[in-house]
Amino acid sequence: MKNPFKIILKKSVSVVRYFKGFFMPVKNIILFESQPDFSDNTVAVFNEMLKRGLNEKYEFIWWVKDKSDKRLPQIKNVRYVEKPANRYTAEFVKVLMSAKCIVGCNKPISKYNNKTKYFYLMHGTPIKSVKSYYSPCKRADYCIAQSEYVRSLSASEMGISERKTVGLGYPRNDVLTIAKKDLHNYFKKDFDKIIVWYPTFRQTLGKVTTGSSISLPVIHDESAAIRLNESAKKRKVLLVLKPHFAQDVSRIKDLKLSNIVFINDDFFTEHKISSYEFVGSCDALLTDYSSVYYDYTLCDKPIGLIWEDIDEYRKDPGFAVDIDFMCSGGEKIYSEKELEEFIERIACGVDVLKDKRREIKNLVNFSDDGMNAKRVTDFIVEKAAL
């Protein structure tokens, strides 16, 4: 049984903090958060604010894993505060008590000052149901949805009021609509086409799992990986696999295959390219129940959806959308053979679902004009009176 005195004390502290927030002044501080650090929708807004010179008037503070990381950019009036393992540090609480504005897209942050405006940019429109395991961000003043069509869905899954949610588009997606980079120098390999594979999270080292019993679909063992590698090599296709950061794929990764390579978030930092700059430069996407599917429709390129464990996912955790309609823009792949056939179509330049994919693109994306960061920043500037 919980200690009633601790419960009363905790509630009393919350009440005091709530009313104290009405009287604490805010300073010219904007706090930024993302996972990984310095990425996603947040960094796109951050860069737009830099373009406007807002760091001349405001101190920009990033909440990061390691503020001593030499790769973090050194920019005028930008500093870093470290994320603790569990509790907020005194330094971070001091920032929260005085920040005029919070801009984040992953880890929910508690507001310590009622004058602070908190903008939650999200890190993807849900395909899977996330209500059972996602920590809702109820203290946000506004939540940015990918489009008006998915606004109510986003609010419901995130546990945020629909009246606080606005469909303006994701700032990070702007790069998907611009000229693409040549990726050959990133890998020093001979290939004609490159496919990026972003599987959704399934298991963490065999400990935490979703409803799926599969760690990495289709490539179940070393022999399957070797066969797929030979198929890709024959067609001069490079398959770049970026597992979820918590996913265990060590057995396959250790094979060091010629035409199947693994990357992680360090790859983007080392090569000074963002995740979505890289994704947008690839010739096709492989994924499954990940929101990157929605984003990649902006590229107008083929999408393959690994559908092997769809029945397990229908049961646990379930889907937030009509999965058969919303994912109708991607080719369904259930087996190793079907994956090889998808790779062959990409090698030959065959795109079988172009029209259907464009239909989904127009529903889930506010616009393909590459102006999402500008729109969202305009909104933040207006509502926070920056």
C-alpha positions, 0 to 999 in steps of 0.5 A: 500500500502506498504511503498516504503521507507521501501522496499528500506531500507529492500533491502539495508540492505539485499545487505549490509549484502550479500556483508559483508558476503564475508569479515567476517571470520568464527569461529570454530562453528557448529550450530544445529537446529531441531523441537522438540529440540535435535531430528530428523536427526540433532541429529543423525548427532550431535551424529556422530560428537561427536563420531568423537570428533569434539567438541574438535575442534569446539564449538557446538551450539544448537538453542533451545526453552528453553536453561534453560531446565534441560533435555538438555544434558551438553556436553563438548563444547556444548552450547544452544542459545534460539529461540525467538518468532519471530525475531532473538536475538542479540546473535543468529545473532552473532552466524550466523555471525561467524558459519562455518557450520549450520546443521538443519532439520526444521525451515529455517535459514538465512545465515549471512555469505557467508562463512558459509555452510548450510546443510538442512537435511529435516524432511521427504520426502513429500507425501502431497504437501507442496509447499503452506504452507512450508517456503522454505529453499533457502539459504541452500547450500545442502539439503539431500534427503532420496534417489536418487529416491525422490531427485527431488521431495524433491527439488521441494517441498522444493523450493531448487535447485535440483543441491543442493540436494543429496540422502544419506538417513536420519540419524534418520532412522539408528535406525529403522534397529537395534535391538529393545527394549522391551516396556512393562516397558514403559507402565506397561500394559499387552499386546502381541503386540503394534501398534503405530499410527502417524496421520498426522496434520489436525487441530489446536484446530479448527482454522487452518485446512488442507483440511480434516474436520476430527480432528482424523479419524475413532475415531470420538467420545467417543463411537467409542474410547471405542469400539476400546479400547475393541477390542484391549483389547480383542486381547491383543494389545496396541494402542499408539497414538502420535498426531501431537503436534498441533492437538486437541484430548482432548476429546478422550484423557480424556477418559483414556482408558486401551488399547489406550494411548496417548503420546507426545514428553515429553514421549521420553525425560522422558524415554530416548528413541528417537521417532524412537527407539520407533517406530522401537520397535513397532509391526506395524504402523498406519499412513496416509499421513505422511512421517513416512510411508516411514521411517517405511518400513525399519522395515519390519513390517505391516503398516496400512494407515487410508484412510478415508479422502483421497478424501478431501486430493486429493483436498486440499492440494493435493499430491506430489506423485502418492499416489496410487503407493507410498502408495501401501505398506500399508493396506488401512483403511476407517472405524472403522470395518477395523481398528479392522480387522487390529488390529486382523491381527497384533495380529495373526501375519499376514502380507499381503503386505510384498512384496509390502512394500519392493518394496517401501522401496527400492525406497524411502530409500538410503540403509537399512545398518544403515550407513546414519548418517555416510554418511551424516556426511562424506558429511558435513565434506568434503563440509564444510572442517571441 
